[in-house]
């Protein structure tokens, strides 16, 4: 598990809009989960027009809301 996490962390290092927690990769910009088993899936998502447009529109409030969503997801996973 640790090896998988470190690999995914390397893949998303330059993308602060992607967060990996509890075996789930989450795009804060698009507010959706992404398959993280292959780097191709991550790269493909990053290059989608939806992701690119959402990044342009994000302001500090949008980032704040996305961080709240991640917090809720982490709490739900930890409480299981």
GROMACS elastic network, one bead per residue, 0.5 to 0.9 nm:
[ bonds ]
;  ai    aj funct       b0    kb
    1     4     6  0.51955   500
    1     5     6  0.63082   500
    1     6     6  0.87263   500
    1    23     6  0.86705   500
    2     5     6  0.51303   500
    2     6     6  0.61845   500
    2     7     6  0.85656   500
    3     6     6  0.52282   500
    3     7     6  0.61404   500
    3     8     6  0.86659   500
    4     7     6  0.51153   500
    4     8     6  0.61832   500
    4     9     6  0.84862   500
    4    23     6  0.88781   500
    4    37     6  0.84567   500
    5     8     6  0.52004   500
    5     9     6  0.59821   500
    5    10     6  0.85869   500
    5    20     6  0.77655   500
    5    21     6  0.86159   500
    5    23     6  0.77535   500
    6    10     6  0.62080   500
    6    11     6  0.87239   500
    7    10     6  0.51749   500
    7    11     6  0.64113   500
    7    12     6  0.89104   500
    8    12     6  0.62879   500
    8    13     6  0.84053   500
    8    20     6  0.74634   500
    8    25     6  0.85217   500
    8    36     6  0.69667   500
    8    37     6  0.83157   500
    8    38     6  0.87436   500
    8    39     6  0.78419   500
    9    12     6  0.53181   500
    9    13     6  0.57585   500
    9    19     6  0.85424   500
    9    20     6  0.72042   500
   10    13     6  0.51853   500
   10    14     6  0.83314   500
   11    14     6  0.77078   500
   11    15     6  0.85303   500
   11    39     6  0.67748   500
   11    42     6  0.79914   500
   11    43     6  0.87870   500
   12    15     6  0.51954   500
   12    16     6  0.74575   500
   12    17     6  0.87154   500
   12    18     6  0.64099   500
   12    19     6  0.78042   500
   12    20     6  0.84659   500
   12    42     6  0.80658   500
   13    16     6  0.70783   500
   13    18     6  0.85665   500
   15    18     6  0.57490   500
   15    19     6  0.85807   500
   15    46     6  0.87711   500
   16    19     6  0.72151   500
   16    28     6  0.86025   500
   17    26     6  0.83650   500
   17    27     6  0.58675   500
   17    28     6  0.51419   500
   17    29     6  0.59436   500
   17    30     6  0.88876   500
   17    55     6  0.83180   500
   17    63     6  0.84929   500
   17    66     6  0.89985   500
   18    25     6  0.68597   500
   18    26     6  0.56991   500
   18    28     6  0.59973   500
   18    29     6  0.79420   500
   19    24     6  0.81487   500
   19    25     6  0.57140   500
   19    26     6  0.52600   500
   19    27     6  0.65011   500
   19    28     6  0.72752   500
   19    70     6  0.82038   500
   20    23     6  0.68037   500
   20    24     6  0.55978   500
   20    26     6  0.62698   500
   20    27     6  0.89204   500
   20    36     6  0.87676   500
   21    24     6  0.54029   500
   21    25     6  0.65519   500
   21    26     6  0.80127   500
   21    70     6  0.87717   500
   21    74     6  0.73670   500
   22    25     6  0.83502   500
   22    74     6  0.73413   500
   22    77     6  0.71711   500
   22    78     6  0.85320   500
   23    36     6  0.85718   500
   24    33     6  0.69009   500
   24    34     6  0.75518   500
   24    35     6  0.77851   500
   24    36     6  0.74204   500
   25    32     6  0.86108   500
   25    33     6  0.56587   500
   25    34     6  0.54270   500
   25    35     6  0.67433   500
   25    36     6  0.60635   500
   25    42     6  0.89320   500
   26    29     6  0.89374   500
   26    30     6  0.85953   500
   26    31     6  0.70078   500
   26    32     6  0.57554   500
   26    34     6  0.59434   500
   26    35     6  0.88644   500
   26    70     6  0.78916   500
   27    30     6  0.55368   500
   27    31     6  0.54584   500
   27    32     6  0.54831   500
   27    33     6  0.61192   500
   27    34     6  0.70149   500
   27    51     6  0.87378   500
   27    66     6  0.86550   500
   28    32     6  0.72286   500
   28    33     6  0.89262   500
   28    62     6  0.88724   500
   28    63     6  0.72736   500
   28    65     6  0.87544   500
   28    66     6  0.51019   500
   28    67     6  0.71307   500
   28    69     6  0.82217   500
   28    70     6  0.77636   500
   29    32     6  0.81929   500
   29    51     6  0.68293   500
   29    52     6  0.89773   500
   29    54     6  0.59776   500
   29    55     6  0.60048   500
   29    58     6  0.71293   500
   29    62     6  0.79422   500
   29    63     6  0.74918   500
   29    66     6  0.70384   500
   30    33     6  0.86554   500
   30    50     6  0.76188   500
   30    51     6  0.61273   500
   30    54     6  0.65766   500
   30    55     6  0.82945   500
   30    66     6  0.88281   500
   31    66     6  0.68428   500
   31    69     6  0.80624   500
   33    36     6  0.89618   500
   34    41     6  0.73801   500
   34    42     6  0.69169   500
   34    45     6  0.75763   500
   35    38     6  0.73752   500
   35    41     6  0.61977   500
   35    42     6  0.71339   500
   36    39     6  0.67413   500
   36    40     6  0.86783   500
   36    41     6  0.65677   500
   36    42     6  0.63856   500
   37    40     6  0.87579   500
   37    41     6  0.76443   500
   37    42     6  0.87905   500
   38    41     6  0.56221   500
   38    42     6  0.71174   500
   39    42     6  0.52397   500
   39    43     6  0.62093   500
   39    44     6  0.84986   500
   40    43     6  0.50605   500
   40    44     6  0.58720   500
   40    45     6  0.85236   500
   41    44     6  0.50907   500
   41    45     6  0.62379   500
   41    46     6  0.86941   500
   42    45     6  0.52214   500
   42    46     6  0.62395   500
   42    47     6  0.87202   500
   43    46     6  0.51234   500
   43    47     6  0.62532   500
   43    48     6  0.88375   500
   44    47     6  0.52936   500
   44    48     6  0.64721   500
   45    48     6  0.53243   500
   45    49     6  0.88330   500
   45    50     6  0.87392   500
   45    51     6  0.69767   500
   46    49     6  0.84493   500
   46    50     6  0.89205   500
   46    51     6  0.60656   500
   46    52     6  0.71698   500
   47    50     6  0.85025   500
   47    51     6  0.69552   500
   47    52     6  0.68374   500
   48    51     6  0.53962   500
   48    52     6  0.63746   500
   48    53     6  0.87250   500
   49    52     6  0.50629   500
   49    53     6  0.60090   500
   49    54     6  0.84134   500
   50    53     6  0.52917   500
   50    54     6  0.60621   500
   50    55     6  0.86105   500
   51    54     6  0.51544   500
   51    55     6  0.61871   500
   51    56     6  0.87770   500
   52    55     6  0.52608   500
   52    56     6  0.65328   500
   52    57     6  0.89678   500
   53    56     6  0.51923   500
   53    57     6  0.64459   500
   53    58     6  0.88350   500
   54    57     6  0.50943   500
   54    58     6  0.61351   500
   55    58     6  0.52868   500
   55    59     6  0.86207   500
   56    59     6  0.82887   500
   57    62     6  0.84673   500
   58    61     6  0.76337   500
   58    62     6  0.53242   500
   58    63     6  0.65891   500
   59    62     6  0.52580   500
   59    63     6  0.63758   500
   59    64     6  0.86845   500
   60    63     6  0.51196   500
   60    64     6  0.61502   500
   60    65     6  0.87381   500
   61    65     6  0.62575   500
   61    66     6  0.86151   500
   62    65     6  0.51731   500
   62    66     6  0.61953   500
   62    67     6  0.86509   500
   63    66     6  0.50396   500
   63    67     6  0.61861   500
   63    68     6  0.86652   500
   64    67     6  0.51578   500
   64    68     6  0.63497   500
   64    69     6  0.88348   500
   65    68     6  0.50315   500
   65    69     6  0.63792   500
   65    70     6  0.88259   500
   66    69     6  0.50932   500
   66    70     6  0.64192   500
   66    71     6  0.87317   500
   67    70     6  0.50790   500
   67    71     6  0.62391   500
   67    72     6  0.87414   500
   68    72     6  0.62979   500
   68    73     6  0.86817   500
   69    72     6  0.51267   500
   69    73     6  0.62201   500
   69    74     6  0.86335   500
   70    73     6  0.50419   500
   70    74     6  0.61321   500
   70    75     6  0.86098   500
   71    74     6  0.51456   500
   71    75     6  0.62202   500
   71    76     6  0.87167   500
   72    75     6  0.50913   500
   72    76     6  0.62234   500
   72    77     6  0.86562   500
   73    76     6  0.52151   500
   73    77     6  0.62456   500
   73    78     6  0.86235   500
   74    77     6  0.51784   500
   74    78     6  0.60848   500
   74    79     6  0.85724   500
   75    78     6  0.51355   500
   75    79     6  0.60835   500
   75    80     6  0.88365   500
   76    79     6  0.52521   500
   76    80     6  0.66068   500
   77    80     6  0.55196   500
